[in-house]
Amino acid sequence: MTDITRRKLLVNAAASAAALGVAASAKAFPTFGNPDRPPEGRINAKSPSSLSDPGPQNPAIANQFPSFQDPPATDINGMPLFWASFNNAHKRYQNGGWAREVTQDDFAISEDISGVNMRLAANGIREMHWHQQAEWAIMLNGKCRITILDAQGRPQVADVKTGDLWYFPPGLPHSLQGLGPDGAEFLLAFDNGRSSEFNTLLLTDWIAHTPPDILAANFGVPAEEFKNIPLDNLWIFQGKDPGPLSSAQSAAQSPLGAPEHPFIFSLGDMTPNKQTRGGTVRIADSSNFKVSTTVAAALVTVKPGGMRELHWHPNADEWQYYIAGEARMTVFDTGPKAATADFRAGDIGYVKKSLGHYVQNTGKTDLVFLEIFKSDHYAEVSLSDWLKHTPPQLVQEHLGIDPKVLAGIPEVRADVLPL
């Protein structure tokens, strides 16, 4: 294409835009922070009726999402919804506790991780079972007793408290029981977006659907011994006090010994990997939680007025769970595309691999949330880190910023701001 042809195209484009009442030059919307190709956001609307919304309303929902109702002018285009919540997920109640889940069936973008929020009453039991996927969990409240058997026949029985993790590899049988005085609540994350806690391989189901003569031959006892097995699975049910941990461990021990690596880890008690005035980051992956080979996680706390810095994760999608506080997150994609959403306790966020984002504390209390990845290790790239460790002239030629600004960027990424 010649220069003359280019000029004709530009002139024709400008004339067409003018005829439509649209500014053809970037100078029409020169305000910093108000990108104008195309102009988006309420700041660009000039006629009152273009800002009104006279149609049907559900204020209770709309008021929860101020950044959907009034997105910043830097948002552009559209993106798959990266917000979901346990707060509007159906609870399955049984005597002994309840559970609710968010899978890819509910949250289309979430390919790598599905989540379950479960509550077990004091002595409530999640029936002995196993999964085709790995199960990662964090205790949110109370105490819970876990049992598991590894593929070499080595058992572990342990009690976990708030802030503790467990990880059960695919196919390993396990159980969960809430302990007194008030049971347990926890978050489960499976390393497959379609995995469901409502569809697991249950002990009672298998026994009920195995011929009695086969059960007799397998266990070396008369078939009559199994006449009282339940015909309906238990799933969650109310049990009895399991007694002291030491007694349970002694009763379950094997001559083969204990598993090579513990299936539990205390994330809440560990020294933060990063601590600033803005908050803390604690990371658990296969480097310190050896058994967790398919799930890596970070527990992030952001102080009021702080933010999780602009960054991205190059190795896996990020599934977020908001534990406390209020947040706003903007996600950036090619296109360009950018969208902003608001989060509160019990909500879930999702960021595709390598997409830029930040998380800002918009409340008056600490923001606490989890970042969970389908990976054996945690990986992150910081925008500040990248700019700091690129030749300054190259960055200046891209962004037109003062060299003093680049000089003031910390040598090592902040993770949580302010430093």
Buried (B, 14 or more C-beta within 10 A) or exposed (E): EEEEEEEEEEEEEBEEBEEEEEBBEEEEBEEEEBBBEEBBBEEBEEEEEEEEEEEEEEEEEEEBBBBBEEBBBBBBEEBBEBBBBBEEBEEBEBEBBBBBBBBBEBBEBBBBBBBBBBBBBBBBBBBBBBBEBBBBBBBBEBBBBBBBBBEEEBBBBBBBBBBBBBBBBBEBBBBBBBBEEEBBBBBBBBBBBEBBBEEBEBBBBEBBEEEBEEBBEEEEEEBEEBEEEEEEBBBBBBBEEBEEEEEBBEEEBEEEEEBEBBBBBBBBEBEBBBBBEBBBBBBBBBEEBBBBBBBBBBBBBBBBBBBBBBBBBEBBBBBBBBBBBBBBBBBBBEEEBBBBBBBBBBBBBBBBBBBBBBBBBBBEEBBBBBBBBBBBBBBBBBBBBBBBEEEBEEBBEEEEEEEEEBEEBEEEBBBBBEE
